[in-house]
């Protein structure tokens, strides 16, 4: 891979907690060269790795880093620590609230991922709290959060809510006063992505993690790796370096991962290529240590290298322009290895109705099935406007 600019190489060198004399020497040498610090900070902020950039530059005692840049990094790092501590406190409060109301939840990502993969809640930027909840408890949990001051992203009537629970994977709740977003997940990704992930297995393989001296039960590292590849890769197509860091860090700290279990579940779910793409990016960009047998399987899939290059181009893009829906559609198809999953994805994407469809036209409950036939016309209009550059 051609990194292209010293800022990009410095960003990659700093996007990990796994230091080595060679890496630290390279960071120091790059920092002494001609670095566009404003561009570097923009890239780090956009990719969610500002805490890691600060931490690694601090390791070399900010040698050759301009004073103004040091102050900007220090100020933002301090703000991130305060925010993460507030989020962690709210996590504990919500865990107690759910427990006292007999609602079982699994916290993941956020503070638990920061602690497990980075060893410190201050070294990862996160902006929400994620919980897995049993599907039959979703509406009970919703009423509970509404009762303590949260509001939902969508106010759905019963007919729409039933469809929403069937095809979507999460409910978003906002605490406007404290600027906190809580996501309740009953699945890992939306149904239309056609990933046959068994979310029930998450409850069978819980592991403890100590978050600020409180033991919290979260998903196992094997399940977490698959979840990260699904969320960051399948849903968001690895659009941020920080998401690749999550996988690289998790693989790096969990030396005893049960790779047979990971590969078996990936095969059963039809997401081997999604997993392999994440591992390939973690290895190539951040030096993640992948077992030899896994590495051989990565190299045997000829679809991985061009996919990885597409992701790298997006991460190091020089503008804020994101890929359009049609580009994302094609890229996702390339990420799937099974023809049947590709066909199923196309069909579901075309006919699975969403809140966007419902908001255009309010149909009475008896006519609700008509949304399925109206959706293709809305998509054709949307994709056509994008293709013409009309937004």
BELDAWO-V460018 format. One record per residue. N is the residue number from 1. RES is the residue in one small letter. SS is DSSP state (alpha for helix, beta for strand, coil for the rest). Layout:
n=N res=RES ss=SS
n=N res=RES ss=SS
//
This chain:
n=1 res=x ss=coil
n=2 res=x ss=coil
n=3 res=x ss=coil
n=4 res=x ss=coil
n=5 res=x ss=coil
n=6 res=x ss=alpha
n=7 res=x ss=alpha
n=8 res=x ss=alpha
n=9 res=x ss=alpha
n=10 res=x ss=alpha
n=11 res=x ss=alpha
n=12 res=x ss=alpha
n=13 res=x ss=alpha
n=14 res=x ss=alpha
n=15 res=x ss=coil
n=16 res=x ss=coil
n=17 res=x ss=coil
n=18 res=x ss=coil
n=19 res=x ss=coil
n=20 res=x ss=coil
n=21 res=x ss=alpha
n=22 res=x ss=alpha
n=23 res=x ss=alpha
n=24 res=x ss=alpha
n=25 res=x ss=alpha
n=26 res=x ss=alpha
n=27 res=x ss=alpha
n=28 res=x ss=alpha
n=29 res=x ss=alpha
n=30 res=x ss=alpha
n=31 res=x ss=alpha
n=32 res=x ss=alpha
n=33 res=x ss=coil
n=34 res=x ss=coil
n=35 res=x ss=coil
n=36 res=x ss=coil
n=37 res=x ss=alpha
n=38 res=x ss=alpha
n=39 res=x ss=alpha
n=40 res=x ss=alpha
n=41 res=x ss=alpha
n=42 res=x ss=alpha
n=43 res=x ss=alpha
n=44 res=x ss=alpha
n=45 res=x ss=alpha
n=46 res=x ss=alpha
n=47 res=x ss=coil
n=48 res=x ss=coil
n=49 res=x ss=coil
n=50 res=x ss=alpha
n=51 res=x ss=alpha
n=52 res=x ss=alpha
n=53 res=x ss=alpha
n=54 res=x ss=alpha
n=55 res=x ss=alpha
n=56 res=x ss=alpha
n=57 res=x ss=alpha
n=58 res=x ss=alpha
n=59 res=x ss=alpha
n=60 res=x ss=coil
n=61 res=x ss=coil
n=62 res=x ss=coil
n=63 res=x ss=coil
n=64 res=x ss=coil
n=65 res=x ss=coil
n=66 res=x ss=coil
n=67 res=x ss=alpha
n=68 res=x ss=alpha
n=69 res=x ss=alpha
n=70 res=x ss=alpha
n=71 res=x ss=alpha
n=72 res=x ss=alpha
n=73 res=x ss=alpha
n=74 res=x ss=alpha
n=75 res=x ss=alpha
n=76 res=x ss=alpha
n=77 res=x ss=alpha
n=78 res=x ss=alpha
n=79 res=x ss=alpha
n=80 res=x ss=alpha
n=81 res=x ss=alpha
n=82 res=x ss=alpha
n=83 res=x ss=alpha
n=84 res=x ss=alpha
n=85 res=x ss=alpha
n=86 res=x ss=alpha
n=87 res=x ss=alpha
n=88 res=x ss=alpha
n=89 res=x ss=alpha
n=90 res=x ss=alpha
n=91 res=x ss=alpha
n=92 res=x ss=alpha
n=93 res=x ss=alpha
n=94 res=x ss=alpha
n=95 res=x ss=alpha
n=96 res=x ss=alpha
n=97 res=x ss=alpha
n=98 res=x ss=alpha
n=99 res=x ss=alpha
n=100 res=x ss=alpha
n=101 res=x ss=coil
n=102 res=x ss=coil
n=103 res=x ss=coil
n=104 res=x ss=coil
n=105 res=x ss=beta
n=106 res=x ss=beta
n=107 res=x ss=beta
n=108 res=x ss=beta
n=109 res=x ss=coil
n=110 res=x ss=alpha
n=111 res=x ss=alpha
n=112 res=x ss=alpha
n=113 res=x ss=alpha
n=114 res=x ss=alpha
n=115 res=x ss=alpha
n=116 res=x ss=alpha
n=117 res=x ss=alpha
n=118 res=x ss=alpha
n=119 res=x ss=coil
n=120 res=x ss=coil
n=121 res=x ss=alpha
n=122 res=x ss=alpha
n=123 res=x ss=alpha
n=124 res=x ss=coil
n=125 res=x ss=coil
n=126 res=x ss=coil
n=127 res=x ss=coil
n=128 res=x ss=beta
n=129 res=x ss=beta
n=130 res=x ss=beta
n=131 res=x ss=beta
n=132 res=x ss=beta
n=133 res=x ss=beta
n=134 res=x ss=coil
n=135 res=x ss=alpha
n=136 res=x ss=alpha
n=137 res=x ss=alpha
n=138 res=x ss=alpha
n=139 res=x ss=alpha
n=140 res=x ss=alpha
n=141 res=x ss=alpha
n=142 res=x ss=alpha
n=143 res=x ss=alpha
n=144 res=x ss=alpha
n=145 res=x ss=alpha
n=146 res=x ss=alpha
n=147 res=x ss=alpha
n=148 res=x ss=coil
n=149 res=x ss=coil
n=150 res=x ss=coil
n=151 res=x ss=beta
n=152 res=x ss=beta
n=153 res=x ss=coil
n=154 res=x ss=coil
n=155 res=x ss=coil
n=156 res=x ss=coil
n=157 res=x ss=coil
n=158 res=x ss=alpha
n=159 res=x ss=alpha
n=160 res=x ss=alpha
n=161 res=x ss=alpha
n=162 res=x ss=alpha
n=163 res=x ss=alpha
n=164 res=x ss=alpha
n=165 res=x ss=alpha
n=166 res=x ss=alpha
n=167 res=x ss=alpha
n=168 res=x ss=coil
n=169 res=x ss=coil
n=170 res=x ss=beta
n=171 res=x ss=beta
n=172 res=x ss=beta
n=173 res=x ss=beta
n=174 res=x ss=beta
n=175 res=x ss=beta
n=176 res=x ss=coil
n=177 res=x ss=coil
n=178 res=x ss=coil
n=179 res=x ss=coil
n=180 res=x ss=beta
n=181 res=x ss=beta
n=182 res=x ss=beta
n=183 res=x ss=beta
n=184 res=x ss=beta
n=185 res=x ss=beta
n=186 res=x ss=coil
n=187 res=x ss=coil
n=188 res=x ss=coil
n=189 res=x ss=coil
n=190 res=x ss=coil
n=191 res=x ss=alpha
n=192 res=x ss=alpha
n=193 res=x ss=alpha
n=194 res=x ss=coil
n=195 res=x ss=coil
n=196 res=x ss=coil
n=197 res=x ss=coil
n=198 res=x ss=coil
n=199 res=x ss=alpha
n=200 res=x ss=alpha
n=201 res=x ss=alpha
n=202 res=x ss=alpha
n=203 res=x ss=alpha
n=204 res=x ss=alpha
n=205 res=x ss=coil
n=206 res=x ss=coil
n=207 res=x ss=beta
n=208 res=x ss=beta
n=209 res=x ss=beta
n=210 res=x ss=beta
n=211 res=x ss=beta
n=212 res=x ss=coil
n=213 res=x ss=coil
n=214 res=x ss=beta
n=215 res=x ss=beta
n=216 res=x ss=beta
n=217 res=x ss=beta
n=218 res=x ss=beta
n=219 res=x ss=coil
n=220 res=x ss=coil
n=221 res=x ss=alpha
n=222 res=x ss=alpha
n=223 res=x ss=alpha
n=224 res=x ss=alpha
n=225 res=x ss=alpha
n=226 res=x ss=alpha
n=227 res=x ss=alpha
n=228 res=x ss=alpha
n=229 res=x ss=alpha
n=230 res=x ss=alpha
n=231 res=x ss=alpha
n=232 res=x ss=alpha
n=233 res=x ss=alpha
n=234 res=x ss=alpha
n=235 res=x ss=alpha
n=236 res=x ss=coil
n=237 res=x ss=coil
n=238 res=x ss=coil
n=239 res=x ss=coil
n=240 res=x ss=coil
n=241 res=x ss=alpha
n=242 res=x ss=alpha
n=243 res=x ss=alpha
n=244 res=x ss=alpha
n=245 res=x ss=alpha
n=246 res=x ss=alpha
n=247 res=x ss=alpha
n=248 res=x ss=alpha
n=249 res=x ss=alpha
n=250 res=x ss=alpha
n=251 res=x ss=alpha
n=252 res=x ss=alpha
n=253 res=x ss=alpha
n=254 res=x ss=coil
n=255 res=x ss=coil
n=256 res=x ss=coil
n=257 res=x ss=coil
n=258 res=x ss=coil
n=259 res=x ss=alpha
n=260 res=x ss=alpha
n=261 res=x ss=alpha
n=262 res=x ss=alpha
n=263 res=x ss=alpha
n=264 res=x ss=alpha
n=265 res=x ss=alpha
n=266 res=x ss=alpha
n=267 res=x ss=alpha
n=268 res=x ss=alpha
n=269 res=x ss=alpha
n=270 res=x ss=coil
n=271 res=x ss=coil
n=272 res=x ss=alpha
n=273 res=x ss=alpha
n=274 res=x ss=alpha
n=275 res=x ss=alpha
n=276 res=x ss=alpha
n=277 res=x ss=alpha
n=278 res=x ss=alpha
n=279 res=x ss=alpha
n=280 res=x ss=alpha
n=281 res=x ss=alpha
n=282 res=x ss=alpha
n=283 res=x ss=alpha
n=284 res=x ss=alpha
n=285 res=x ss=alpha
n=286 res=x ss=alpha
n=287 res=x ss=coil
n=288 res=x ss=coil
n=289 res=x ss=coil
n=290 res=x ss=coil
n=291 res=x ss=coil
n=292 res=x ss=alpha
n=293 res=x ss=alpha
n=294 res=x ss=alpha
n=295 res=x ss=alpha
n=296 res=x ss=alpha
n=297 res=x ss=alpha
n=298 res=x ss=alpha
n=299 res=x ss=alpha
n=300 res=x ss=alpha
n=301 res=x ss=coil
n=302 res=x ss=coil
n=303 res=x ss=alpha
n=304 res=x ss=alpha
n=305 res=x ss=alpha
n=306 res=x ss=alpha
n=307 res=x ss=alpha
n=308 res=x ss=alpha
n=309 res=x ss=alpha
n=310 res=x ss=alpha
n=311 res=x ss=alpha
n=312 res=x ss=alpha
n=313 res=x ss=alpha
n=314 res=x ss=alpha
n=315 res=x ss=alpha
n=316 res=x ss=coil
n=317 res=x ss=coil
n=318 res=x ss=coil
n=319 res=x ss=coil
n=320 res=x ss=coil
n=321 res=x ss=coil
n=322 res=x ss=coil
n=323 res=x ss=coil
n=324 res=x ss=coil
n=325 res=x ss=alpha
n=326 res=x ss=alpha
n=327 res=x ss=alpha
n=328 res=x ss=alpha
n=329 res=x ss=alpha
n=330 res=x ss=alpha
n=331 res=x ss=alpha
n=332 res=x ss=alpha
n=333 res=x ss=alpha
n=334 res=x ss=alpha
n=335 res=x ss=alpha
n=336 res=x ss=coil
n=337 res=x ss=coil
n=338 res=x ss=coil
n=339 res=x ss=alpha
n=340 res=x ss=alpha
n=341 res=x ss=alpha
n=342 res=x ss=alpha
n=343 res=x ss=alpha
n=344 res=x ss=alpha
n=345 res=x ss=alpha
n=346 res=x ss=alpha
n=347 res=x ss=alpha
n=348 res=x ss=alpha
n=349 res=x ss=alpha
n=350 res=x ss=alpha
n=351 res=x ss=alpha
n=352 res=x ss=coil
n=353 res=x ss=coil
n=354 res=x ss=coil
n=355 res=x ss=alpha
n=356 res=x ss=alpha
n=357 res=x ss=alpha
n=358 res=x ss=alpha
n=359 res=x ss=alpha
n=360 res=x ss=alpha
n=361 res=x ss=coil
n=362 res=x ss=coil
n=363 res=x ss=coil
n=364 res=x ss=coil
n=365 res=x ss=alpha
n=366 res=x ss=alpha
n=367 res=x ss=alpha
n=368 res=x ss=alpha
n=369 res=x ss=alpha
n=370 res=x ss=alpha
n=371 res=x ss=alpha
n=372 res=x ss=alpha
n=373 res=x ss=alpha
n=374 res=x ss=alpha
n=375 res=x ss=alpha
n=376 res=x ss=alpha
n=377 res=x ss=alpha
n=378 res=x ss=alpha
n=379 res=x ss=alpha
n=380 res=x ss=alpha
n=381 res=x ss=alpha
n=382 res=x ss=alpha
n=383 res=x ss=alpha
n=384 res=x ss=alpha
n=385 res=x ss=alpha
n=386 res=x ss=alpha
n=387 res=x ss=alpha
n=388 res=x ss=coil
n=389 res=x ss=coil
n=390 res=x ss=coil
n=391 res=x ss=coil
//
